[in-house]
Amino acid sequence: MMATSALRLGTMAAVLSLTTACGFFGGKDDVTDGPQMRFSDDSVECMERAMFFESHRSSRDGLMAVGTVVMNRVASPDFPNTVCGVVGQRNQFAPGVMTRPMNSAAMPGVQAAARAVLAGERHPMVGGARFFHQKDHRFSYDNMHYVVTAGGNAFYEKRKSHLVTQPAPLPQIEGLTPL
């Protein structure tokens, strides 16, 4: 019983620490307007960049899945605790993700999806997955448990090999996230 209480307290402290570090409670550029939250321009742009360059701007589901992975990494002690820290982490996202121009007719959809993820919306099938790769790539690793394929990417969790029940990317599925 005491261990459970300590675990809950530790989890609550981690969530509070994470949300404070990400600027949810009055960070530098974040402002609360009643029930609405405006996020820092940096956080929004970094999320847009990850979605723009990684989802191939092919679908809202693909955008939301990439954004969900970014937020799963922000919540993990194994990665930086800010959106820009995660997206800018070396060798984790597309080359030039933080510097290349984003010029596309797809930008309004990318911007809307980035704001939706920052406001708490998630792709319903990504779950706790923190990794993805292009859907047509194959790897010889035996620790990749695939959860969904969307927007041209296969999303997966890393697990001990004996716990992997879906070792191959699933067929692509779209239309799971509302517009």
Contacts in CASP RR format, 6 or more apart in sequence:
PFRMAT RR
TARGET T0000
AUTHOR 0000-0000-0000
METHOD contacts of the structure
MODEL  1
MMATSALRLGTMAAVLSLTTACGFFGGKDDVTDGPQMRFSDDSVECMERA
MFFESHRSSRDGLMAVGTVVMNRVASPDFPNTVCGVVGQRNQFAPGVMTR
PMNSAAMPGVQAAARAVLAGERHPMVGGARFFHQKDHRFSYDNMHYVVTA
GGNAFYEKRKSHLVTQPAPLPQIEGLTPL
14 77 0 8 1.000
17 81 0 8 1.000
18 74 0 8 1.000
18 75 0 8 1.000
18 81 0 8 1.000
19 25 0 8 1.000
21 81 0 8 1.000
21 82 0 8 1.000
22 43 0 8 1.000
22 74 0 8 1.000
22 81 0 8 1.000
22 82 0 8 1.000
22 83 0 8 1.000
23 30 0 8 1.000
23 39 0 8 1.000
23 40 0 8 1.000
23 43 0 8 1.000
24 30 0 8 1.000
24 37 0 8 1.000
26 32 0 8 1.000
27 40 0 8 1.000
28 40 0 8 1.000
29 38 0 8 1.000
29 39 0 8 1.000
29 40 0 8 1.000
29 41 0 8 1.000
29 42 0 8 1.000
30 37 0 8 1.000
30 38 0 8 1.000
30 39 0 8 1.000
30 40 0 8 1.000
30 43 0 8 1.000
31 37 0 8 1.000
31 38 0 8 1.000
32 38 0 8 1.000
37 119 0 8 1.000
39 115 0 8 1.000
39 118 0 8 1.000
42 83 0 8 1.000
42 84 0 8 1.000
43 82 0 8 1.000
43 83 0 8 1.000
43 84 0 8 1.000
43 118 0 8 1.000
44 111 0 8 1.000
44 114 0 8 1.000
44 115 0 8 1.000
44 118 0 8 1.000
46 83 0 8 1.000
46 84 0 8 1.000
46 85 0 8 1.000
46 86 0 8 1.000
46 87 0 8 1.000
46 88 0 8 1.000
46 98 0 8 1.000
47 67 0 8 1.000
47 70 0 8 1.000
47 83 0 8 1.000
47 87 0 8 1.000
47 114 0 8 1.000
47 117 0 8 1.000
47 118 0 8 1.000
48 102 0 8 1.000
48 107 0 8 1.000
48 110 0 8 1.000
48 111 0 8 1.000
48 114 0 8 1.000
49 87 0 8 1.000
49 97 0 8 1.000
49 98 0 8 1.000
49 102 0 8 1.000
50 66 0 8 1.000
50 67 0 8 1.000
50 70 0 8 1.000
50 86 0 8 1.000
50 87 0 8 1.000
50 93 0 8 1.000
50 97 0 8 1.000
51 63 0 8 1.000
51 66 0 8 1.000
51 67 0 8 1.000
51 110 0 8 1.000
51 113 0 8 1.000
51 114 0 8 1.000
51 117 0 8 1.000
52 102 0 8 1.000
52 104 0 8 1.000
52 106 0 8 1.000
52 107 0 8 1.000
52 110 0 8 1.000
53 93 0 8 1.000
53 94 0 8 1.000
53 96 0 8 1.000
53 97 0 8 1.000
53 100 0 8 1.000
53 102 0 8 1.000
54 66 0 8 1.000
54 93 0 8 1.000
54 94 0 8 1.000
54 97 0 8 1.000
54 132 0 8 1.000
54 153 0 8 1.000
55 62 0 8 1.000
55 63 0 8 1.000
55 65 0 8 1.000
55 66 0 8 1.000
55 151 0 8 1.000
55 152 0 8 1.000
55 153 0 8 1.000
56 151 0 8 1.000
56 152 0 8 1.000
57 63 0 8 1.000
57 104 0 8 1.000
57 106 0 8 1.000
57 110 0 8 1.000
58 151 0 8 1.000
58 152 0 8 1.000
59 150 0 8 1.000
59 151 0 8 1.000
59 174 0 8 1.000
59 175 0 8 1.000
60 109 0 8 1.000
60 113 0 8 1.000
60 175 0 8 1.000
60 177 0 8 1.000
60 179 0 8 1.000
61 123 0 8 1.000
61 150 0 8 1.000
61 151 0 8 1.000
61 173 0 8 1.000
61 174 0 8 1.000
61 175 0 8 1.000
61 176 0 8 1.000
61 177 0 8 1.000
62 123 0 8 1.000
62 150 0 8 1.000
62 151 0 8 1.000
62 152 0 8 1.000
62 153 0 8 1.000
62 174 0 8 1.000
63 109 0 8 1.000
63 110 0 8 1.000
63 113 0 8 1.000
63 114 0 8 1.000
63 151 0 8 1.000
64 113 0 8 1.000
64 116 0 8 1.000
64 117 0 8 1.000
64 121 0 8 1.000
64 122 0 8 1.000
64 123 0 8 1.000
64 150 0 8 1.000
64 177 0 8 1.000
65 123 0 8 1.000
65 125 0 8 1.000
65 126 0 8 1.000
65 132 0 8 1.000
65 148 0 8 1.000
65 150 0 8 1.000
65 151 0 8 1.000
65 153 0 8 1.000
65 155 0 8 1.000
66 132 0 8 1.000
66 153 0 8 1.000
67 113 0 8 1.000
67 114 0 8 1.000
67 117 0 8 1.000
67 123 0 8 1.000
68 117 0 8 1.000
68 122 0 8 1.000
68 123 0 8 1.000
68 126 0 8 1.000
68 127 0 8 1.000
68 128 0 8 1.000
68 129 0 8 1.000
69 126 0 8 1.000
69 129 0 8 1.000
69 130 0 8 1.000
69 131 0 8 1.000
69 132 0 8 1.000
69 155 0 8 1.000
70 83 0 8 1.000
70 86 0 8 1.000
70 87 0 8 1.000
70 117 0 8 1.000
71 83 0 8 1.000
71 117 0 8 1.000
71 120 0 8 1.000
71 122 0 8 1.000
72 126 0 8 1.000
72 127 0 8 1.000
72 128 0 8 1.000
72 129 0 8 1.000
72 130 0 8 1.000
73 79 0 8 1.000
73 80 0 8 1.000
73 86 0 8 1.000
73 130 0 8 1.000
74 80 0 8 1.000
74 81 0 8 1.000
74 82 0 8 1.000
74 83 0 8 1.000
74 86 0 8 1.000
76 130 0 8 1.000
78 130 0 8 1.000
79 85 0 8 1.000
79 86 0 8 1.000
79 89 0 8 1.000
79 130 0 8 1.000
80 86 0 8 1.000
80 89 0 8 1.000
83 118 0 8 1.000
86 92 0 8 1.000
87 93 0 8 1.000
87 97 0 8 1.000
87 98 0 8 1.000
88 97 0 8 1.000
88 98 0 8 1.000
102 110 0 8 1.000
104 110 0 8 1.000
121 177 0 8 1.000
123 148 0 8 1.000
123 150 0 8 1.000
123 176 0 8 1.000
123 177 0 8 1.000
124 176 0 8 1.000
124 177 0 8 1.000
125 147 0 8 1.000
125 148 0 8 1.000
125 150 0 8 1.000
125 155 0 8 1.000
125 173 0 8 1.000
125 176 0 8 1.000
126 147 0 8 1.000
126 148 0 8 1.000
126 155 0 8 1.000
127 147 0 8 1.000
128 147 0 8 1.000
128 157 0 8 1.000
129 147 0 8 1.000
129 148 0 8 1.000
129 155 0 8 1.000
129 156 0 8 1.000
129 157 0 8 1.000
130 157 0 8 1.000
130 158 0 8 1.000
131 144 0 8 1.000
131 155 0 8 1.000
131 156 0 8 1.000
131 157 0 8 1.000
131 158 0 8 1.000
132 153 0 8 1.000
132 154 0 8 1.000
132 155 0 8 1.000
132 156 0 8 1.000
133 139 0 8 1.000
133 153 0 8 1.000
133 154 0 8 1.000
133 156 0 8 1.000
134 152 0 8 1.000
134 153 0 8 1.000
134 154 0 8 1.000
135 149 0 8 1.000
135 151 0 8 1.000
135 152 0 8 1.000
135 153 0 8 1.000
135 154 0 8 1.000
135 169 0 8 1.000
135 172 0 8 1.000
137 154 0 8 1.000
142 161 0 8 1.000
142 164 0 8 1.000
142 167 0 8 1.000
143 158 0 8 1.000
143 159 0 8 1.000
143 160 0 8 1.000
143 161 0 8 1.000
143 164 0 8 1.000
144 156 0 8 1.000
144 157 0 8 1.000
144 158 0 8 1.000
144 159 0 8 1.000
144 164 0 8 1.000
144 167 0 8 1.000
145 156 0 8 1.000
145 157 0 8 1.000
145 158 0 8 1.000
145 159 0 8 1.000
145 163 0 8 1.000
145 164 0 8 1.000
145 165 0 8 1.000
145 166 0 8 1.000
145 167 0 8 1.000
146 154 0 8 1.000
146 155 0 8 1.000
146 156 0 8 1.000
146 166 0 8 1.000
146 167 0 8 1.000
146 168 0 8 1.000
146 169 0 8 1.000
146 170 0 8 1.000
147 155 0 8 1.000
147 156 0 8 1.000
147 157 0 8 1.000
147 166 0 8 1.000
147 170 0 8 1.000
148 154 0 8 1.000
148 155 0 8 1.000
148 170 0 8 1.000
148 173 0 8 1.000
149 155 0 8 1.000
149 169 0 8 1.000
149 170 0 8 1.000
149 171 0 8 1.000
149 172 0 8 1.000
149 173 0 8 1.000
150 172 0 8 1.000
150 173 0 8 1.000
150 174 0 8 1.000
150 176 0 8 1.000
151 172 0 8 1.000
151 174 0 8 1.000
152 172 0 8 1.000
154 169 0 8 1.000
154 170 0 8 1.000
156 169 0 8 1.000
END
